[in-house]
Amino acid sequence: MALYTDTVMDHFLNPRNVGSMEDADGVGEVGNAKCGDIMKMYVKIKDNVIEDVRFETFGCGSAIASSSMATELIKGKTIEEALAVTNKDVVNALGGLPAIKLHCSVLAEEALKTAIKDYYDKNGIEYDHTQFPDCDACEHGCHMV
């Protein structure tokens, strides 16, 4: 059995929505001290819909694939639908990840939620703080960069 699925390899070799976004409405950046992966996610929101999303990831193939898939899962969705996307959704859409690489999908979820939180903060929109990662208290060793 192959270590990575064809879908993981495709998103690693041909990542979707990669790059920065100058006029982003929200930006989320997270990192994992254990493995050195850093993800930055940018969202453009119009009428409560994620109109565009981009990412920049410094990390392994699983981190790049997870970032790419996360952007595909939330593009065109409402903010509420995007907030409902979990790391398990990312893993399932990729067809699985090795157990040692599951933290990459967690980072992808945290990056997208942190970008939405940034959008809320910049626009003075009230929100339920429990919907967003508390990176300082996370047992995954994550921290906001």
C-alpha positions in Angstrom: 0.0 0.0 0.0 1.3 3.5 -0.9 2.1 5.9 1.9 0.1 8.7 0.1 -3.0 8.6 -1.9 -3.2 9.8 -5.5 -5.2 12.7 -4.3 -2.6 13.7 -1.8 0.1 13.5 -4.4 -2.0 15.5 -6.9 -2.5 18.3 -4.4 1.2 18.3 -3.5 2.4 18.3 -7.1 -0.3 20.6 -8.4 -1.5 22.7 -5.5 -4.7 24.7 -6.0 -5.1 28.4 -4.9 -1.5 28.8 -4.0 0.0 32.3 -3.5 -0.5 35.4 -1.6 -3.4 37.8 -1.8 -2.7 41.6 -1.6 -6.2 42.7 -0.8 -7.2 39.8 1.6 -10.1 40.5 4.0 -8.6 38.1 6.5 -5.2 36.4 6.9 -4.4 33.5 9.2 -1.0 32.2 9.9 -0.2 29.2 12.1 2.8 27.0 12.6 3.8 23.8 14.3 6.9 23.9 16.4 7.3 20.1 16.3 7.7 19.8 12.6 8.4 23.3 11.3 5.3 23.5 9.0 4.0 27.1 8.6 0.7 27.9 6.8 -0.7 31.2 5.8 -4.2 31.5 4.5 -5.8 34.5 2.9 -9.6 34.9 2.4 -11.6 37.4 0.3 -15.2 37.6 1.5 -18.2 39.2 -0.2 -21.7 39.0 1.1 -20.8 36.4 3.7 -19.3 34.1 1.0 -15.6 33.2 0.6 -15.2 34.6 -2.9 -11.5 33.7 -3.1 -8.9 31.9 -0.9 -5.2 31.5 -1.3 -2.4 29.9 0.8 1.3 29.9 1.3 2.8 26.9 3.1 6.3 26.1 4.1 6.4 22.5 4.9 6.2 18.9 3.8 4.0 17.4 1.0 1.2 16.6 3.5 1.1 20.2 4.7 1.0 21.5 1.1 -1.7 19.0 0.1 -3.8 19.7 3.2 -3.6 23.5 2.6 -4.6 23.0 -1.0 -7.5 20.7 -0.2 -8.7 23.1 2.6 -8.9 25.9 0.1 -10.9 23.8 -2.3 -13.3 22.8 0.4 -14.1 26.4 1.5 -14.0 28.4 -1.8 -17.5 29.6 -2.7 -18.9 28.6 0.7 -20.5 30.9 3.3 -18.5 31.7 6.3 -20.6 29.4 8.4 -20.1 26.5 6.0 -16.3 27.2 6.0 -16.2 27.3 9.8 -17.8 23.8 9.8 -14.9 22.3 7.8 -12.7 20.2 10.1 -9.3 18.6 9.8 -11.2 15.3 9.4 -13.0 16.7 6.3 -9.6 17.6 4.9 -8.2 14.2 5.6 -11.3 12.4 4.1 -11.2 14.6 1.0 -7.5 13.7 0.5 -8.4 10.0 0.9 -6.4 9.8 4.1 -3.0 10.8 5.5 -0.5 8.7 7.5 -1.1 9.1 11.2 2.2 10.9 11.7 1.0 13.5 9.2 -2.5 14.2 10.6 -1.2 17.4 12.3 -0.9 18.9 8.8 -4.7 18.7 8.4 -5.1 20.3 11.9 -2.9 23.2 10.8 -5.0 23.7 7.6 -8.2 23.9 9.7 -6.6 26.3 12.1 -5.2 28.5 9.3 -8.6 28.9 7.7 -10.4 29.6 11.0 -7.7 32.1 12.0 -8.1 33.9 8.7 -11.9 34.1 9.3 -11.3 35.3 12.8 -9.0 38.0 11.4 -11.8 39.1 9.1 -14.2 39.3 12.0 -11.7 41.3 14.1 -10.8 43.7 11.3 -14.5 44.4 10.6 -15.7 44.6 14.2 -18.0 41.6 13.8 -18.9 39.8 17.0 -18.4 36.0 17.1 -18.4 33.0 19.3 -14.7 32.7 20.5 -15.1 29.0 21.0 -15.4 28.5 17.2 -11.7 29.4 16.8 -8.5 27.7 17.9 -6.8 28.8 21.0 -3.3 28.1 19.6 -1.6 29.1 22.9 -3.4 26.3 24.7 -3.4 23.7 21.9 -2.0 20.2 22.8 -0.8 19.8 19.2 2.1 22.1 19.9 0.7 24.7 17.5 1.1 28.4 17.9 0.0 31.5 15.9 3.0 32.7 14.1 
